[in-house]
Amino acid sequence: MTRRVYLDHNASTPVHPEVLAEMLPYFGEVYGNPSSIHAFGREAREGVDQARERVARFLNVSSQEIVFTSGGTESDNFAAKGLALARGQGHLITSQIEHHAVLRACKALEAQGFALTCVGVDEFGTVDPDDVRRAIRPDTVAISIMHANSEVGTIQPIGAIGRIAREHGIPFHVDAVQTFGKLPLDVEALGIDALSFSAHKIYGPKGVAGLFIRKGTKMVAVQHGGEHERRRRAGTENVAGIVGLGKAVELRAREMGSEGARIAVLRDRLWDGIRARVPEVRLSGHPVERLPGTASLLFRHVESESIVLGLDLKGVGVSAGSACTSGNVEPSHVLVAMGVPLDWSMGAVRCSLGRSTSAEDIDYLVECVEPLVRKLRQAMPVGAA
Ligand SMILES: Cc1ncc(COP(=O)(O)O)c(C=O)c1O
């Protein structure tokens, strides 16, 4: 049987067995609607309440400041649109390397009449807080900058940007989908007013997530209906999913410190192994301010998708940083914003490690990459991009 090595944890993670165990009763015996006042409903409500408490404790905020949603994408849309529409009109600031959930939500608001500034990044994918300061206008109504980039792993100077937002009294949203449960997050010290997080990046289930909204932050609902989530997000709660999210968060509080350090060592082993054996390869993203488990590699003169498919045949799951559409290589918006030349960005491959990744997995990846890249380069005329 082919060995299977999963190195795509930034895309999604396996559900932790303890998370699954805690969710299972909510698919069986606990089936009431948490809005119902009878015992069946109250049992489900207890599960939701406990999860909310766990998330709030983890972030050191009040449970009333947590709203559950259907995913990081919804949390990001809710934050951008909820903050902007609460003010009716004005100017928004975000960055060019945001996840599409933020970027396209902001573009949709722009189409509705809001002004939008997308600040750029340097070669490492870092936003300069001074660029954010310079972008501020008297009518700026919200700033949204991600904590860490999912593709290249660069961690943004969120504290400095939060201070600038506070000085100007502008609400500050942070997409922390890639850092929540991986890095320490102090929303108070960092000056964050709204924070998106998602369960499936931290060994919880897919399709459930949350948004921290600081008490007193002016925000409107974007999904209308019943009175759920204190009228901020209508719809019967995904009880089992929310219970899973709560358990996943509790486990992260215990595991994230030691795991981050272990994974960073493996990530460095990966990079050292690749660069020792493969010529013309670079690491993208910030060399130090980077997610512990993310190694984003640029293989010059090779197509990302060919590497991903070649590794797939060897049982290894990684992801491509560039896509091949109608015969043309299209690098991701993140690599374009970082100014990575096409002959390098065409071969962007992201490896993201997780709690089950072992040194043997990394060595196997390195072993597979070297002959694969050599073969692909031989098959591809140099300079073809
Ligand atoms: C930074 C970031 N924001 C938002 C999302 C969207 O989260 P979800 O998959 O839960 O919708 C992702 C998912 O990859 C992400 O990495």
The ligand as an SDF file (V2000), in Angstrom:
LIG
                    3D

 16 16  0  0  0  0  0  0  0  0999 V2000
   -7.0330   33.0130    6.4890 C   0  0  0  0  0  0  0  0  0  0  0  0
   -8.3000   32.3100    6.1690 C   0  0  0  0  0  0  0  0  0  0  0  0
   -9.4770   32.9680    6.2770 N   0  0  0  0  0  0  0  0  0  0  0  0
  -10.6530   32.3880    6.0190 C   0  0  0  0  0  0  0  0  0  0  0  0
  -10.7240   31.0780    5.6180 C   0  0  0  0  0  0  0  0  0  0  0  0
  -12.0560   30.4510    5.3470 C   0  0  0  0  0  0  0  0  0  0  0  0
  -12.4070   29.5660    6.3800 O   0  0  0  0  0  0  0  0  0  0  0  0
  -13.4890   28.4180    6.1390 P   0  0  0  0  0  0  0  0  0  0  0  0
  -12.8230   27.3510    5.3450 O   0  0  0  0  0  0  0  0  0  0  0  0
  -13.8490   27.9550    7.5210 O   0  0  0  0  0  0  0  0  0  0  0  0
  -14.6510   29.0320    5.4300 O   0  0  0  0  0  0  0  0  0  0  0  0
   -9.5300   30.3460    5.4690 C   0  0  0  0  0  0  0  0  0  0  0  0
   -9.5480   28.9500    4.9890 C   0  0  0  0  0  0  0  0  0  0  0  0
   -8.6180   28.4660    4.4050 O   0  0  0  0  0  0  0  0  0  0  0  0
   -8.2920   30.9780    5.7650 C   0  0  0  0  0  0  0  0  0  0  0  0
   -7.1340   30.3370    5.6520 O   0  0  0  0  0  0  0  0  0  0  0  0
  1  2  1  0
  2  3  1  0
  2 15  2  0
  3  4  2  0
  4  5  1  0
  5  6  1  0
  5 12  2  0
  6  7  1  0
  7  8  1  0
  8  9  2  0
  8 10  1  0
  8 11  1  0
 12 13  1  0
 12 15  1  0
 13 14  2  0
 15 16  1  0
M  END
$$$$
